Amino acid sequence: MHFTKMEGLGNDYLYHYGELSDPAAVSIKLSERHFGIGSDGIILILPSDSADFKMRIFNADGSEAKMCGNGIRCVGKYVYDKGYTDKTQLKIETLSGIKTLKLNVADGKVKSARVDMGKAVVSEPVILNVDGKKITTTPVSTGNPHAVTFVDDAENAPLTTTGPALEKHPYFPDGVNAEFAQIIGKNTIRMRVWERGSGITMACGTGSCATAAAAVQAGFCNKNEEITVILDGGKLTVTVLDDNTVIMQGPATKVCECEVEM
């Protein structure tokens, strides 16, 4: 069984072209970083009746995600670099709708991609009781559910305590990705994330978009201007348009090719 390991700002997945009989079980086994290959999950690339390609995302715990912002950039790199397409503008079918990618190519290889992530739905902030403490967080949907909490110090944010508690909080019956965001300058945000189904990750594309949209609604950042989101794995550029459509741009990198016996 062949996989390509790829990463977007350290958010790493194992990519496979075609169906698998039990992708949830494969993701659980191969994502383990000591006895497997090690990843935040697996992404399947499939034919689509409504777009150029379809992607399915399985987290490290086997749960299926609707969308992955870092992953979809790597899907674009996968299909272009491996010759499945010669298009530099692609439509990718996901469980949260069809997304449009514009690939940035140099020397015949994709280096980065610009993604129209669709409209972010930002709700009013809510105050939740989390492990006996009151937490003010902003629910945002960018295809995946997010809870964006603004903090004074993202480096020391309670990722391993408040993160999993928010993920499983009754307010979010389907679980949630927990972002901890610090405004550090004009249109500049430092963000760290506890991802639903994967735990702490180096980066989260949909989470970066959710954080930027929440920051715009709160008046911390401006619409129609590039917002830099600094993650553990690097930087993403996010723009929130007048109608709350979010445009994300960032790198896509191949790590290695893997042959696996299951």
N, C-alpha and C positions, 0 to 999 in steps of 0.2 A: 504494500500500500504506500503510495507516494504522497508526501506533503512538502510544501515549501514554507519555511518559517520566515515571516516578514514582520516588520515592526513600523509603527508610526509613533515617534517620540517615546519609544520604549514600551508602548502598548502592543504586545506581541501576540500573534495568533499563528496557528498552523493552517495553511490554505490547501484545499483539495478540490480538484475539478471533478465534479460528478457526485452522485448520491453515495451515501453509506447506509448500511442496513440498520445500524444503531448509533447514530452520531452522538447522542448524549453520553453513552457509555465510552465511546472512543475519546470524547473530549475529557471526561473525568480521568481516564487512564493516561492519556498523552500529555495533559496539561500539568500533571504532577512533576515538580522540578527536580525530584531526586530519583524517582523510579520511571518517569516518562521522559519526554523530550523537554518539557517545560514551556508553558505558555499561559496566557490569560484565557485560552479557549481555542476552538477551531472554527473556521469559516469555510463553508462549502460554496463553490461557484457553480452555477447551474444554467442551462438554457432557460429562456423566458419567452412566453407568448406575448408579453406586453412591453418588453424592454430589450435592450441588447443582451443583458445577462441578469441573473437572479443571484442574490446572496442569502445564505442562512447562517446565523451566528449562534454558536453554543458556548456558553460560559464554562469556566473551569469546573463548576459544580454540576454541569450537564443541563442546566436550564437554558431555554432558548430566548435570545434577546431579539427585539424588533429591529434595532438599528445600531450601528457602530461607526462613528465618524472617522476614527483612525483606520478602522478595518476597511471601509469602503474606498479610501484612497489606495490602500494596498491591493484591493481587488482590481482597480483600474490599472495599476502597475503590472499585476499578474497577467491579465488578459492581453495587454499591449506587448509587454516584453516577451511573452511566450508565443506571440503570433496568432492568438485567437481573434484578434481584430487589428485593423490598421487605423481605426478612428481615434481621434484625440478628444472627441466629445462623446460621452457615453451616457446612456440611461440605464440605471441599475434598479431592478425591482427588489424591494425589501418589505418586511412585514409592516413598516410604517409608511409605505407608499413608494413611488418611483422617484429616485434622486438623480440629478444631473451632475456629471463630473466633467471638468475640463482638465485634460492632462497636460502637464508641462514637460516636454521631451527635450533631452539633450543627448547628442551622440547615440541616438537610436534607443535610449532608455528613458523611462519615466522617472523624474526626480521628485516631483511634487504634484499635487492635484488641488484644484479648486472645486468645492462642492456646494451646490445649492441644497441646503438642508431642509428647506421648507419653512413654514411659519412656526415660531416658538409661541407657546401658549403660557403666559406668565400669570399666575394667580396672586392674590394678595398674600402678604406674609401671614403666617400662623404661629401661634405660641404653643409649643408642645411640651409636655412633661416627659423628659428623657432621663432615665436613671435618677429620678429625684430632682432634676434641675430643669428650669424653664429655658427652652431654646426657641429663639425666633428664627424661622426658616421660611424660605420662599419656594413653594411648589412650582415647578416648571415642566412642561412636556415639550420635548424636541424629538418625538418619536418614542423615546424612552422616558420614564418618569424620573425626575430629579428633585432634590431638596437642597437649595443653595443657602448656605449659612454664612453670613459675612462676619469675619473675625478680625481682631487686631493683629494677630500673629499667626499666619498660615503655617509657618515652619513648625510651630508647636501645637497645632490644632489636634484635637483628640480623635484622630482617625481610628485608632484601634478600640476605642470605647464608645464614643458617641456615634461613630460611623456605623458599626453593626447594629447599634440600638435604633438608629434612625431607619436603617434598611428594613428592619422587622417591625417597625412601629405600627400599631393598629390603624393609625391615620392613613397609612399607605397599604391597603389590603393586598396589593400585588407586589409589595416591596418597592424599594426606591434606591437610586444612586445618591450618595451623600457627598456634596461638594462643600469645601471650606475655603472661602475666598477672602483675600485681603486686597483692598485698593491701595496700590503703592505709588500711583502717579496718574497723570492725565491719560485716560484710556489705557491704563496698564493694570493688570490684575495678576496676583499670585494665587494660584489655586491648587489644592490637593484634593484627592478623591478616594472615597471608599465605594467601589463598584458593586452593585447588586450581583451576587453570584460569583464574584471573583476576588473580593477584598480590595486591599490597597493595590492600585496600579500606577504605572509611571505617567499615564496620561489618559484622558477620556475626551474624545472628540465631541460627542453629544453633550457631555457635561460642560465642556468649555463653551459651547454655544448657549446652553442653559444659563451658565454663570454670566456671560456677556449680556444676555437678554434681561436677566434679573437686575444686573447693574445699571442697565439703561433705564429700566422702569423705576429704579430707586434714585435716579438722578446722578449716579456716580460716573457714568460714561455717556457718550453722545451717540445718537443714531447717525447712520450714514457716514460714520468715520471708522477707520480701522482700529480695532481693540486688540492689544497684545495680551494673550493669556499665557502666563508662565507656569509650566507644569514641572513635575519632577524630571520628566524626560526631555524637556525643551519647550519651544514656543510655538503656539498656533496664532494665526491671525484670523479674527472674527469680525464681521461687519453685520450690524443689525439695521435693516432697511426700515423705511417708514411704515410698511405694513407688517412688520415683525418677521419678515423673511430673513433667514440667517445664512450668510455666506461664510464658509470656512476654508482656509487654505493652510496646507502644511505638507511635510515630506512623507515619502513612502520608501522604505528600504528593505531589500532582501537580505536575510541573514544567512540562510543555507538551504540546501535541498536534503530531504530526509527519506530514507526507505525504512518502513516499519513492518515488522511481523507481529500480527495480533493473535 
